[in-house]
């Protein structure tokens, strides 16, 4: 709405400027809040794919500049679809929350946990070489298998397959996620044989 203030006294103009500044400040706060929400999975309160790819891109720039060690673990839940099919999505969501909480509690505060979508998670690990990343991926498989929820007397849990890669220069965040995904699938295939 356009206001004509050409005949308004100076004190009214100052009051209008103060009001507009307050509105602008509130709008800027709301935009910042929405930007943060756009990067977080609303169900699990961890980063979503968008937020994780942004964080991984920043991390790759840091890695390239300072040469620190870091790795990426890709996790796919085993046996999650039957939980959703048999017990419903509400129960599946509760199990996803239990898995996410377990992951967050079992990594270092400097590490980053994200849900890429569905039953896929990624973890960015700092100060980790390929050997530590591989060992942590195996450890997380065991830890996730122990996470469970109780539903009407049924103790529900899922397994997991995890694979990891070390960060290196000259690749994109998307490339690293694909490589870690391949490592996870290689692990999943090795468990079947």
N, C-alpha and C positions, 0 to 999 in steps of 0.2 A: 504494500500500500504506500503510495507516494504522498508525502506531506509537504505542503507549501509553508515554509517557515520564514518567508521574506519579511513579514511584518511582526514576527514574534520578538518579544523582549529578550535581551541577552541571557537573563537567568533561565528562561525557558529553553533557549538553544543549548546552554550548558547542561541542563537536565536531560535534554534529548540526546546529546552526545554521550553522557554517562550511561544512559539507558542502552544505547546502541553498543557501546563498549562492553557492557555486561552481557548483552545478547551474543555478541561476537565471541566473547570469552567462553560462554556456555556452549556455543556451537563448536568451537575448537576443542573443548574438552570432550564433547560427545563424539566428534570425529576421531579423536585419538583413541577413545574407548572402543569404537567400532573397528578401527584398524587392528587393535589387539585381538578383539574377538574373532576377526576374520582369519587369524592365524592359529586359533585354538579349537581343538575338537570339542564341541559343546557337551558331549556325553562323558568324555573321559578326562577332560581338563589337562590334556597334554597337547603339544603342537599337532596340527593337522599337516597334510602333505604340503600345502602352500607355505605354512610357517616353517616347516622343516627344511624345505628346499631353499628358502631364504636364509635360514641359519647355516645350512651346509655351504651355500655359496659364500657367505661371509667367512666361514671357517676355512674354506679353500683359499681365500685371499690371505688370511692370516697365516695359514700353513705355507703358502708360497713365499710370503715375506720373511717369516721367522724360522721356517724349517722345523717346526715342532712335530712331534709324532702324534698321529690320531688315526682312528679307524671307524668303520661303519659296520654295524651289525643289522642284518635284515632278518626279521622273524615272521614266520607264517604259522598260525595256530593249526594244529592237527586235530581233526574231529570236532571242529566247531559247528559246521553246518548241521550235523545231526542234532546238536543241542537246540539250535534254532527251530529245526523242523519238528522235533518231538515236543519240546517244552514251550516254544514260542519266543518271540523276539525280546520280550521283557526279561525273561530269564537269561537269554543270550546276552543282553545288554548288561545284566548284573555280573555275568561271568567275565565279560570284557572289562568291566570296571575293576574286578578283582585282579585280573591279569595286569592291567595298567598300573594299579596301585602296587602290585608286587614288583613290577619292573622299576618303577620310580624308587621304591625302597631298597632295591638291590643294585643300583648303580650309584656312582659318586655324584655329588651335587654339581660338579662341573660337566657331567655327561648330560646329553639331551635325549629325552624319550619322545617319540612321536607315533601317532597312529596314521598310517598312510591311507587307510581305507579298509573297510570290512574287517578282516581278522589279520591284517598285516601291520607290523610295527617296525620302526627303525630306531636305532640308538647310535648317536654320535659319541664316541669315546675319545677323550683327550689323553695325552701322554700314554699312548698305547701303540705298540708295534704289532705286526701281523700275528706273532705268536700269542700275545696277550689278547688280541681281538678274537682269535680262534678259540682260545681257552675260555674266554668269557661267553662266547656264543654257546659252547657246550654246557657251561654252567647255567646259563639262562634257560636252556631246554629243561634241565632238571628242576630248576626253581619254578618255572611256569607249570610243570606237571604237578607240583605240590599245591599250587593255588586252586582253591575250590570254593564253591558256594553250596549252601544247603537249600534244597528246594523240596518242601513237603517230605522231608525225611530222606531224600535222595542226595547223595554227596556227588556234585557235578564238577568235573574238571576237564581240561583239554591237555593235549600234548603240544609240542612245538618243534619246529625245525628252524634252525638258525645258521646263518652263514655270514662271514664277514670279510672285509677287505681293508687294507691300509689306505689312508689318503695319500695321494701323490699329486704332484704338480701336472698341469697340462690337461686335466680332465674337468668336465662340468659336473655339477651336482647330480644332474639326471643320469649321466654316464656312471657315476659311482653307485647310485641306487640300483641301476640295472646290473652292475657287476656284483653287488652284494646280494641281489635277488638271485642271480645265477649260482652264487656260492650256496645260498640257502637251498635251492632246488637240487644241487649236487648232494648236499647233506641229506635232504629228504629222500632222494633216490637211494643213497647208500644205506639208509635205515630199512628200506624195503627188502634189500637182498640179504 
